[in-house]
């Protein structure tokens, strides 16, 4: 973070968002809801979060891992390359939309959303689409604000005691 003054915080992202404590609090609450409401399986969230990080080449987001979701080296390589053929059908549907979210969101079609809805239900589809947009925003924030990469694996990622990584 070269141009943002640091505030005392547990993580690099919080050091930046800590400039606006009320925003940081709301950001934490919203992000926590995505991971804890059960609408979308954590593995789907983790895979799509990592794909969006790879698209943005956001090492600060790529370095974070959900310790409860086993993503092997071959899967990580596939996510970096955009090859979804080795993933389950529901994961593929989610990853196809994640692929479009950062730079081609206007190309997401009804059929793409319907595939997610068949796999996750209506609540899951809304939850996933919201999460994808939020993952995109998080990467963009980390990149533009110069948030440093810090490799970590959390049992409750991307949160730890409510902290954002």
TASUL-V435022 format. One record per run of one state. SS is the DSSP state (hx for helix, st for strand, lp for the rest). FROM is the first residue (numbers start at 1). LEN is the number of residues. If there is no record, write none. Layout:
ss | from | len
SS | FROM | LEN
SS | FROM | LEN
This chain:
ss | from | len
lp | 1 | 11
hx | 12 | 25
lp | 37 | 5
hx | 42 | 15
lp | 57 | 2
hx | 59 | 4
lp | 63 | 1
st | 64 | 3
lp | 67 | 6
hx | 73 | 9
lp | 82 | 7
hx | 89 | 19
lp | 108 | 2
hx | 110 | 35
lp | 145 | 7
st | 152 | 3
lp | 155 | 4
st | 159 | 2
lp | 161 | 2
st | 163 | 2
lp | 165 | 1
